[in-house]
């Protein structure tokens, strides 16, 4: 069976940056499982998986526009340290959820300077090419329930 819309796909992956540093991998663990066509993985990887089958191994380089997006300067801003009430020591790398006019947004602390904290609302991999090594391990038709929910369910279904 080939990977197409309405299929559930299992694959192992290793993700690295352009310097060759491994950022994430499923090797040594369970493969990643997703519903193809539901937007559950980055668009560029989903496109590269289309038409593949069990046993296929390949590498793909996903551009930022098809991955986690281009870096948007307007998502980086300075906020007063007082905005972090209750947090004893704010440090670079910490992640928080911020209430914005567009809803809740994840932000990462980029730096702390005195009473000012620079936060970045971009995904940590925004602006980077994503280099994947892929091995497809299983493909099956999605259940009616999975299709209606827009994601894969494990054995025995899924309670919402």
N, C-alpha and C positions, 0 to 999 in steps of 0.2 A: 504494500500500500504506500502511496506517495503522500507527502505532507501537502495538505490543502485546507481550505476553510472547512470548519466543522470536524477537524481531527484533533486528537490529543497526542502530543508529542513528548517523548522523553529523550533528553540528550545530555551528554557530559560536555563540559566546556572548561576551557582555561581562558581567562581574560587578562590581557597584558596591555600596557601602554606602549607608546612609540619607543621608549627606552628599553623595552623588553622586560620591565618589572612586572611580575605577576600580581594582579590586583585582586583576583578572585578565581576560584576553581571549584568544581564539583568532584574532581578526582579524589578517590579514597572515600567518597560518600555516595549518597543517592544522586541519581541524575536529576536535572531540573525537568519539571513536567509543566506543560502549559497548554492552553486551548488556542490553537492556531486561528488567527483572524480576529481575535478578541482584544488585541492591543495589550496583551499581558507581558510582552517583552518589547525591547526597543525595536522600532520599525525596521531599521536596516538589517538586523539579525533575522527578524521574521521574514523579510523579503528573501534573504539568502537561503533560508531553510525551505522555502516554497519549492515543491517538486522533488525534494530529496526523499530518501527512504532509509529503512533500517540498514545499518552497516556503513552508511556514507560517513566519511571523515573528510573534513575540509577546513580551510582557514578563510576568514573574511575580515576585512578592515572596514569598519563602519565609521562614516564621517560624523562629526558632531551634529549636523542637521538631522541625521537619521538615528542618532543615539540619544544623548541627554541634552541636546540643544547647544547652541552657541552661548558663550558667556555673555551675560547681559549686565553691563555696568550699572544700570539703574537698580539692580537688585542688591548692590553693595551700598551700605549706608552706615553712618555713625549714629549711635544712640547713646543716651546717658547711662552711666553705670547704674543709676537708680532704677532703671527699667528691669533690672535683674534682682529685685527685692527678694530676700530669702535665700539667695545663692551666695554662700560665703566667699568663694574665690572663683571668679569668672576667668577662664583661661582659653587661649586659642585652641581650636579643635572641638570645643564643647558644642553640642547641638541643642537647639531649643525649638519650640513651636511658638510662632508669633501670630497674633490676631491682626489681620490686615483688612482693608476694605473689600478685598477679593476673597476673604476667608482665611482659614488657618494655613500658614506657610512654614515649612521647615527652614531654619536658618542655622548657619555654622558661624561660630565666633572666629573671625580672621585674625584679630589682634585686639589687645587691650592697652590703651595709653592713658594713664591717669584716670580721670573720671569719664572717659569716652571708650565705648566698645564698638568696634567695626564688625558688623554682621554681614554675611553673604547668603542671599536667598537662592543662589544658583545651586544646582545639583553639584556635588563634589567632582563629578566627571564631565561637567559642562565644558564645552570648548575642546575636548580631547577626542582624538581618534581612539576607537575601541578595537583592539585586535583579538579576535576570537579564534580558538582552535576548537572544533566541534566534532563530536561523534554521536550520530543518531542511534539510539538504542531501542526505541519502540515507537510505533505509530498505530493508533486505533481510531475508530469512529467515536465521536463524542456522544454521550447520552443526551436525551431530550432535556433532562434536568440540568446538565452542565451547560448546554446551549442556552437555556432560558436564564441561567444565573451568570453566564459570561465567564466562568472559570471552571477549572477541573475539580472534581470531587474525589475523595479517596474511597477505598472499599467501604461498602455499607452506606454510601451517600454522604450528605453534609447537612448539618442542622444550622439554620440561620437564626 
